[in-house]
Amino acid sequence: MNKILGIAQKYNIDVIEDAACALGTVFNNKNAGTFGKTGCFSFHPRKSVTTGEGGAIVTSDKNIYHRIQLIKNHGITFSEGKYDLVLPGLNYRMTNILAALGRVQLKKMHEKIAFRTKLAKKYMELLSDLPNIVLPDMQPGHSWQSYMILLESNINRDSVIKGLKKMGLSQI
Ligand SMILES: *Cc1c(COP(=O)(O)O)cnc(C)c1O
């Protein structure tokens, strides 16, 4: 992020952060999604907070905010009793029911991250003696949406996946 922000500043480019899987992640005392003017989050079922489908955009820029409001609702404005189509847009509206699902989970987000951090520590403990795999850094602020390991080239990834599936670990 430091490098990206440096380049963006040098050339006066806006940063749109794909923080889809980083909800709750903290880096340099800042939340993922807030490094540039705009950050995007996903609430897909794979993520730690889910609404089934959908996501959220955060921005510190009022113009971007108003533009997103327009684009997500067919580019329609409504004022003085009249509709107008002011720019091309689509239906990106989230339903209230899905938003309600997300709000409940957002309240539990820190609890969820604490649990995931505990799991990550456990994985670290259990996997640290194994040869030929590189484990992720236990960086503070990590939200552990996924626990990724790197297998060195002498290890066959597909047979590791097969082995894990045999042990009942099929969500990979
Ligand atoms: C999940 C994910 C996406 C896709 O999110 P959608 O809700 O399917 O659009 C994009 N980028 C990253 C980094 C992700 O983790």
Ligand as a Chemical Component Dictionary entry (heavy atoms), coordinates in Angstrom:
data_LIG
# 
_chem_comp.id                   LIG 
_chem_comp.type                 NON-POLYMER 
_chem_comp.pdbx_formal_charge   0 
_chem_comp.three_letter_code    LIG 
# 
loop_
_chem_comp_atom.comp_id 
_chem_comp_atom.atom_id 
_chem_comp_atom.alt_atom_id 
_chem_comp_atom.type_symbol 
_chem_comp_atom.charge 
_chem_comp_atom.model_Cartn_x 
_chem_comp_atom.model_Cartn_y 
_chem_comp_atom.model_Cartn_z 
_chem_comp_atom.pdbx_ordinal 
LIG C1 C1 C 0 -14.080 -11.804 -3.255 1  
LIG C2 C2 C 0 -13.199 -10.901 -3.971 2  
LIG C3 C3 C 0 -13.662 -10.211 -5.110 3  
LIG C4 C4 C 0 -15.030 -10.453 -5.715 4  
LIG O1 O1 O 0 -16.069 -10.007 -4.937 5  
LIG P1 P1 P 0 -17.554 -10.059 -5.546 6  
LIG O2 O2 O 0 -18.470 -9.766  -4.411 7  
LIG O3 O3 O 0 -17.750 -11.426 -6.143 8  
LIG O4 O4 O 0 -17.573 -8.987  -6.604 9  
LIG C5 C5 C 0 -12.809 -9.303  -5.720 10 
LIG N1 N1 N 0 -11.559 -9.074  -5.247 11 
LIG C6 C6 C 0 -11.075 -9.729  -4.155 12 
LIG C7 C7 C 0 -9.692  -9.431  -3.674 13 
LIG C8 C8 C 0 -11.871 -10.670 -3.481 14 
LIG O5 O5 O 0 -11.375 -11.313 -2.415 15 
# 
loop_
_chem_comp_bond.comp_id 
_chem_comp_bond.atom_id_1 
_chem_comp_bond.atom_id_2 
_chem_comp_bond.value_order 
_chem_comp_bond.pdbx_ordinal 
LIG C1 C2 SING 1  
LIG C2 C3 SING 2  
LIG C2 C8 DOUB 3  
LIG C3 C4 SING 4  
LIG C3 C5 DOUB 5  
LIG C4 O1 SING 6  
LIG O1 P1 SING 7  
LIG P1 O2 DOUB 8  
LIG P1 O3 SING 9  
LIG P1 O4 SING 10 
LIG C5 N1 SING 11 
LIG N1 C6 DOUB 12 
LIG C6 C7 SING 13 
LIG C6 C8 SING 14 
LIG C8 O5 SING 15 
# 
